[in-house]
């Protein structure tokens, strides 16, 4: 419990060991503030883009989309779905 050592400059005197200062509580930073909730249009835009992207892909595979190049129907569907996922990143 107590550690004893020979004091400096004294011949044969035993004194108490000083208490270590490292046993203090460590600094705890204040908690981070909560982020603001996202605007109402973010989840609406996300669901709309996902829905239109899926509908575009379904119409593409059913060959009901008008257009010259068949690749644009596929690319636009995947682009809308990717945009919906990207918008979902910002939803809190």
N, CA, C and O of each residue as an XYZ file, in Angstrom:
368
protein
N       0.823     -1.170      0.000
C       0.000      0.000      0.000
C       0.877      1.247      0.000
O       0.737      2.079     -0.896
N       1.750      1.403      0.942
C       2.686      2.519      0.985
C       4.043      2.015      0.531
O       4.486      0.933      0.916
N       4.680      2.803     -0.278
C       6.030      2.471     -0.697
C       6.970      3.428      0.029
O       6.734      4.635      0.069
N       7.991      2.899      0.576
C       8.955      3.715      1.312
C      10.273      3.747      0.569
O      10.662      2.776     -0.080
N      10.954      4.872      0.671
C      12.273      4.980      0.072
C      13.118      5.897      0.941
O      12.609      6.641      1.779
N      14.362      5.824      0.728
C      15.257      6.676      1.514
C      15.199      8.093      0.954
O      15.379      8.293     -0.247
N      14.956      9.047      1.789
C      14.846     10.447      1.387
C      16.175     10.995      0.912
O      17.235     10.514      1.310
N      16.115     11.987      0.073
C      17.322     12.595     -0.470
C      17.977     13.487      0.581
O      17.291     14.255      1.256
N      19.236     13.396      0.717
C      19.976     14.265      1.616
C      19.901     13.884      3.076
O      20.504     14.548      3.919
N      19.186     12.845      3.386
C      19.097     12.406      4.783
C      19.704     11.023      4.887
O      19.502     10.188      4.006
N      20.401     10.788      5.890
C      21.074      9.508      6.069
C      20.174      8.566      6.856
O      19.985      8.748      8.058
N      19.626      7.573      6.194
C      18.866      6.546      6.873
C      17.437      6.937      7.216
O      16.765      6.160      7.895
N      16.931      8.078      6.794
C      15.551      8.475      7.083
C      14.631      7.856      6.032
O      14.925      7.883      4.837
N      13.527      7.304      6.494
C      12.559      6.685      5.586
C      11.350      7.614      5.492
O      10.789      8.006      6.514
N      10.951      7.963      4.282
C       9.786      8.836      4.070
C       8.807      8.146      3.130
O       9.133      7.143      2.495
N       7.582      8.711      3.051
C       6.553      8.129      2.176
C       6.800      8.509      0.729
O       7.300      9.593      0.428
N       6.443      7.604     -0.151
C       6.556      7.849     -1.589
C       5.461      8.830     -1.998
O       4.314      8.653     -1.586
N       5.766      9.853     -2.788
C       4.722     10.794     -3.210
C       3.718     10.124     -4.153
O       4.062      9.187     -4.874
N       2.463     10.616     -4.138
C       1.394     10.056     -4.964
C       1.615     10.474     -6.411
O       1.934     11.629     -6.694
N       1.446      9.547     -7.299
C       1.639      9.818     -8.717
C       0.542     10.729     -9.243
O      -0.625     10.574     -8.881
N       0.905     11.668    -10.085
C      -0.070     12.584    -10.667
C      -0.720     11.996    -11.913
O      -1.638     12.602    -12.465
N      -0.272     10.849    -12.361
C      -0.828     10.260    -13.575
C      -2.160      9.558    -13.318
O      -2.780      9.078    -14.267
N      -2.613      9.482    -12.088
C      -3.861      8.789    -11.781
C      -5.068      9.712    -11.907
O      -6.182      9.317    -11.563
N      -4.865     10.929    -12.392
C      -5.975     11.859    -12.582
C      -6.885     11.369    -13.688
O      -6.500     10.534    -14.508
N      -8.109     11.904    -13.700
C      -9.042     11.543    -14.767
C      -8.556     12.147    -16.073
O      -8.010     13.250    -16.101
N      -8.759     11.424    -17.123
C      -8.360     11.904    -18.437
C      -9.405     12.878    -18.972
O     -10.562     12.850    -18.552
N      -8.993     13.738    -19.899
C      -9.880     14.725    -20.501
C     -10.885     14.034    -21.397
O     -10.516     13.219    -22.243
N     -12.142     14.354    -21.216
C     -13.209     13.817    -22.056
C     -13.784     14.991    -22.844
O     -14.334     15.919    -22.251
N     -13.666     14.964    -24.161
C     -14.178     16.088    -24.957
C     -15.703     16.134    -24.895
O     -16.343     15.113    -24.643
N     -16.287     17.304    -25.122
C     -17.748     17.397    -25.117
C     -18.340     16.590    -26.261
O     -17.681     16.408    -27.285
N     -19.565     16.103    -26.113
C     -20.166     15.286    -27.180
C     -20.397     16.120    -28.438
O     -20.641     17.324    -28.371
N     -20.314     15.455    -29.572
C     -20.535     16.128    -30.851
C     -22.015     16.470    -30.992
O     -22.870     15.694    -30.565
N     -22.325     17.614    -31.582
C     -23.733     17.953    -31.771
C     -24.385     17.036    -32.803
O     -23.730     16.581    -33.741
N     -25.666     16.770    -32.625
C     -26.384     15.903    -33.552
C     -26.578     16.626    -34.882
O     -26.814     17.834    -34.905
N     -26.479     15.894    -35.985
C     -26.678     16.547    -37.285
C     -28.137     16.958    -37.471
O     -29.046     16.351    -36.905
N     -28.336     17.990    -38.267
C     -29.686     18.473    -38.540
C     -30.436     17.444    -39.371
O     -29.829     16.766    -40.200
N     -31.737     17.314    -39.168
C     -32.493     16.375    -40.013
C     -32.545     16.891    -41.451
O     -32.494     18.096    -41.696
N     -32.644     15.968    -42.380
C     -32.650     16.344    -43.790
C     -33.994     16.983    -44.156
O     -34.997     16.754    -43.480
N     -34.011     17.774    -45.216
C     -35.276     18.369    -45.674
C     -36.253     17.292    -46.138
O     -35.860     16.160    -46.419
N     -37.515     17.657    -46.213
C     -38.554     16.677    -46.568
C     -38.426     16.187    -48.011
O     -38.899     15.098    -48.335
N     -37.792     16.982    -48.883
C     -37.726     16.598    -50.281
C     -36.695     15.498    -50.544
O     -36.732     14.874    -51.604
N     -35.791     15.248    -49.622
C     -34.741     14.248    -49.867
C     -35.318     12.830    -49.961
O     -35.030     12.140    -50.939
N     -36.123     12.359    -48.987
C     -36.661     10.998    -49.163
C     -37.668     10.907    -50.302
O     -37.798      9.858    -50.933
N     -38.386     12.006    -50.572
C     -39.346     11.986    -51.682
C     -38.599     11.840    -53.003
O     -38.993     11.050    -53.861
N     -37.519     12.604    -53.166
C     -36.715     12.504    -54.390
C     -36.078     11.119    -54.515
O     -36.007     10.565    -55.612
N     -35.615     10.560    -53.394
C     -34.983      9.244    -53.426
C     -35.965      8.177    -53.896
O     -35.654      7.398    -54.797
N     -37.125      8.139    -53.298
C     -38.121      7.116    -53.664
C     -38.596      7.323    -55.099
O     -38.813      6.354    -55.826
N     -38.759      8.577    -55.510
C     -39.192      8.857    -56.881
C     -38.153      8.387    -57.895
O     -38.499      7.755    -58.893
N     -36.897      8.690    -57.646
C     -35.852      8.267    -58.586
C     -35.729      6.747    -58.639
O     -35.561      6.174    -59.716
N     -35.812      6.096    -57.484
C     -35.751      4.628    -57.481
C     -36.941      4.035    -58.236
O     -36.780      3.104    -59.025
N     -38.126      4.576    -57.990
C     -39.333      4.057    -58.647
C     -39.307      4.260    -60.147
O     -39.631      3.346    -60.904
N     -38.922      5.457    -60.587
C     -38.867      5.714    -62.023
C     -37.765      4.872    -62.677
O     -37.924      4.412    -63.808
N     -36.644      4.672    -61.963
C     -35.578      3.832    -62.504
C     -36.013      2.385    -62.678
O     -35.713      1.762    -63.696
N     -36.714      1.852    -61.697
C     -37.209      0.470    -61.809
C     -38.259      0.370    -62.915
O     -38.263     -0.587    -63.690
N     -39.148      1.363    -62.984
C     -40.162      1.367    -64.040
C     -39.505      1.460    -65.417
O     -39.948      0.806    -66.361
N     -38.464      2.259    -65.534
C     -37.747      2.384    -66.797
C     -37.121      1.050    -67.199
O     -37.187      0.656    -68.363
N     -36.511      0.353    -66.232
C     -35.913     -0.948    -66.564
C     -36.968     -1.983    -66.937
O     -36.750     -2.790    -67.841
N     -38.094     -1.969    -66.257
C     -39.165     -2.916    -66.591
C     -39.686     -2.641    -67.994
O     -39.880     -3.565    -68.784
N     -39.913     -1.350    -68.304
C     -40.386     -1.015    -69.654
C     -39.336     -1.327    -70.713
O     -39.679     -1.679    -71.841
N     -38.056     -1.201    -70.356
C     -36.995     -1.543    -71.291
C     -37.012     -3.042    -71.607
O     -36.910     -3.435    -72.769
N     -37.138     -3.863    -70.587
C     -37.123     -5.311    -70.815
C     -38.400     -5.811    -71.475
O     -38.412     -6.868    -72.105
N     -39.482     -5.035    -71.324
C     -40.722     -5.395    -72.030
C     -40.763     -4.768    -73.424
O     -41.750     -4.922    -74.143
N     -39.717     -4.076    -73.803
C     -39.570     -3.371    -75.092
C     -40.749     -2.437    -75.354
O     -41.284     -2.412    -76.462
N     -41.147     -1.687    -74.364
C     -42.238     -0.725    -74.515
C     -41.736      0.715    -74.561
O     -42.541      1.636    -74.699
N     -40.437      0.930    -74.450
C     -39.894      2.289    -74.463
C     -39.655      2.741    -75.898
O     -39.075      2.005    -76.697
N     -40.107      3.964    -76.226
C     -39.770      4.495    -77.551
C     -38.344      5.020    -77.545
O     -37.814      5.353    -76.485
N     -37.735      5.096    -78.670
C     -36.375      5.632    -78.762
C     -35.582      4.905    -79.820
O     -35.917      3.795    -80.235
N     -34.515      5.566    -80.247
C     -33.704      4.980    -81.311
C     -32.777      3.897    -80.797
O     -32.767      2.784    -81.323
N     -31.992      4.216    -79.765
C     -31.003      3.268    -79.290
C     -31.563      2.489    -78.095
O     -32.048      3.094    -77.139
N     -31.501      1.175    -78.140
C     -32.027      0.408    -77.005
C     -31.149      0.516    -75.757
O     -31.601      0.218    -74.651
N     -29.912      0.936    -75.932
C     -29.011      1.040    -74.789
C     -29.394      2.197    -73.864
O     -29.140      2.121    -72.662
N     -30.002      3.273    -74.396
C     -30.350      4.430    -73.575
C     -31.403      4.091    -72.534
O     -31.388      4.650    -71.437
N     -32.306      3.194    -72.854
C     -33.324      2.787    -71.879
C     -32.690      2.074    -70.690
O     -33.084      2.289    -69.543
N     -31.726      1.242    -70.967
C     -31.033      0.515    -69.904
C     -30.169      1.461    -69.072
O     -30.188      1.396    -67.843
N     -29.417      2.336    -69.730
C     -28.543      3.263    -69.019
C     -29.324      4.275    -68.185
O     -28.922      4.606    -67.069
N     -30.435      4.763    -68.723
C     -31.220      5.744    -67.965
C     -31.846      5.097    -66.729
O     -31.940      5.736    -65.680
N     -32.270      3.854    -66.838
C     -32.835      3.169    -65.676
C     -31.806      2.980    -64.574
O     -32.082      3.251    -63.405
N     -30.623      2.516    -64.948
C     -29.575      2.333    -63.942
C     -29.085      3.670    -63.382
O     -28.738      3.758    -62.204
N     -29.056      4.713    -64.221
C     -28.645      6.034    -63.742
C     -29.652      6.588    -62.731
O     -29.258      7.195    -61.735
N     -30.930      6.385    -62.975
C     -31.946      6.849    -62.017
C     -31.858      6.073    -60.703
O     -31.997      6.660    -59.630
N     -31.633      4.788    -60.776
C     -31.497      3.994    -59.552
C     -30.248      4.411    -58.787
O     -30.285      4.538    -57.563
N     -29.147      4.622    -59.494
C     -27.917      5.083    -58.832
C     -28.127      6.462    -58.216
O     -27.637      6.725    -57.118
N     -28.842      7.340    -58.899
C     -29.155      8.657    -58.341
C     -30.029      8.558    -57.099
O     -29.875      9.346    -56.166
N     -30.942      7.598    -57.081
C     -31.766      7.379    -55.893
C     -30.941      6.901    -54.706
O     -31.153      7.347    -53.579
N     -30.008      6.001    -54.957
C     -29.129      5.552    -53.874
C     -28.219      6.674    -53.393
O     -27.978      6.814    -52.194
N     -27.713      7.477    -54.332
C     -26.853      8.598    -53.962
C     -27.619      9.623    -53.129
O     -27.074     10.181    -52.176
N     -28.870      9.870    -53.483
C     -29.701     10.790    -52.699
C     -29.977     10.211    -51.313
O     -30.065     10.955    -50.336
N     -30.111      8.910    -51.224
C     -30.355      8.266    -49.930
C     -29.208      8.391    -48.959
O     -29.406      8.242    -47.753
N     -28.004      8.663    -49.453
C     -26.851      8.852    -48.560
C     -27.073     10.050    -47.654
O     -26.652     10.045    -46.498
N     -27.734     11.079    -48.177
C     -27.895     12.332    -47.448
C     -29.146     12.356    -46.579
O     -29.426     13.378    -45.952
N     -29.894     11.286    -46.520
C     -31.136     11.248    -45.744
C     -30.804     10.908    -44.297
O     -30.163      9.894    -44.021
N     -31.239     11.753    -43.382
C     -31.016     11.508    -41.944
C     -32.330     11.420    -41.237
O     -32.365     11.219    -40.023
